[in-house]
């Protein structure tokens, strides 16, 4: 079996783009029910402001990890330093898995999350993604 590399995809860009276009419609239709129910991943990454201390970074990791077992519908929490050299300045991040979109929505308003945001938001530039599993 041939190995597919980025170079191969770039060289066959027209074919790949067509395949993606054709499959997106099927993907969207096939996942409509799955999107309404099923696990959701909340992915986040931070760029720290220059004056942020190691103690503040450690507190963020502890506070986020402490959500586990306290937030209804939160199944898994993984948080820590970014190991990738391709992080574009995002040096810290995490992944959280929720039982359903409703659990993720409830998390955004949970008192523990709001307390974290109150002190953390001024210290970071963040990016967030929410994905269906």
C-alpha positions in Angstrom: 0.0 0.0 0.0 1.4 3.5 -0.9 2.1 5.8 1.9 0.2 9.1 1.7 2.4 12.1 2.6 1.8 15.9 2.6 3.9 16.1 -0.5 1.6 13.5 -2.2 -1.5 15.5 -1.2 0.0 18.8 -2.4 0.9 17.2 -5.8 -2.6 15.8 -6.2 -4.3 18.8 -4.8 -7.0 18.9 -7.5 -8.0 15.3 -6.9 -7.8 15.8 -3.1 -9.8 19.0 -3.2 -12.5 17.3 -5.3 -12.6 14.3 -3.0 -12.9 16.6 0.0 -15.7 18.6 -1.7 -17.6 15.4 -2.6 -17.2 13.9 0.9 -18.1 17.0 2.9 -21.8 16.8 2.0 -21.9 13.1 2.9 -20.0 13.8 6.1 -22.4 16.6 7.1 -25.5 14.5 6.4 -24.1 11.4 8.0 -23.1 13.2 11.2 -26.2 15.4 11.8 -27.7 12.9 14.3 -24.3 12.2 15.8 -23.8 16.0 16.4 -27.0 16.1 18.3 -26.0 13.4 20.7 -22.6 12.0 21.4 -19.3 12.9 22.9 -17.8 16.4 22.3 -14.2 17.4 22.7 -13.3 20.9 24.0 -9.8 21.7 22.8 -7.9 24.9 24.0 -4.5 26.4 23.8 -3.0 29.5 25.5 -0.3 32.0 24.6 0.7 33.5 28.0 1.2 37.2 28.4 4.9 38.0 29.0 4.6 38.9 32.7 2.8 35.6 33.7 4.7 33.7 36.4 5.4 30.0 36.7 3.1 29.9 39.8 0.2 31.3 37.7 0.8 28.7 35.0 0.8 26.0 37.6 -2.4 27.3 39.1 -4.1 27.2 35.7 -3.1 23.6 35.2 -4.3 22.6 38.7 -7.6 24.5 38.5 -8.4 23.0 35.1 -7.5 19.5 36.2 -9.7 20.0 39.3 -12.8 20.2 37.0 -12.6 16.4 36.7 -15.2 14.8 38.9 -16.8 18.2 39.7 -18.3 19.3 36.3 -21.4 17.1 35.3 -20.9 15.4 32.0 -17.1 15.9 31.9 -15.6 12.5 31.1 -11.9 13.3 30.7 -9.5 16.3 31.3 -6.0 16.5 29.9 -4.0 19.6 30.4 -0.3 20.7 30.2 2.6 22.3 28.3 2.6 22.1 24.5 5.3 19.7 23.3 5.0 20.6 19.6 7.7 22.9 18.0 4.9 24.0 15.6 2.7 25.6 18.4 3.0 29.2 17.0 3.4 30.5 20.5 0.7 28.5 22.1 2.7 26.9 24.9 -0.1 25.4 27.1 -3.3 23.6 26.3 -5.7 20.8 26.9 -8.5 18.6 25.8 -11.7 17.9 27.7 -14.2 15.2 26.6 -17.9 15.8 27.5 -20.8 13.3 27.2 -22.8 15.6 24.9 -23.1 19.1 23.5 -25.4 20.0 26.3 -22.8 19.1 28.9 -20.2 21.3 27.2 -22.8 24.1 27.1 -23.4 23.7 30.8 -19.7 23.7 31.5 -19.3 27.2 30.0 -21.7 28.5 32.8 -20.5 26.3 35.6 -19.3 28.4 38.7 -15.9 26.6 38.7 -15.3 27.5 35.1 -16.4 31.1 35.6 -14.1 31.4 38.6 -11.2 30.2 36.5 -12.0 32.7 33.7 -12.1 35.6 36.1 -8.4 35.4 36.9 -7.1 33.6 33.9 -8.5 35.5 30.9 -6.3 38.6 31.5 -3.2 36.4 31.4 -3.7 34.7 28.1 -4.5 34.8 24.4 -6.6 31.7 23.9 -7.9 29.6 21.0 -10.7 27.1 21.5 -12.2 24.4 19.3 -15.2 22.2 20.0 -15.4 18.9 18.1 -17.8 16.0 17.9 -16.3 12.7 18.7 
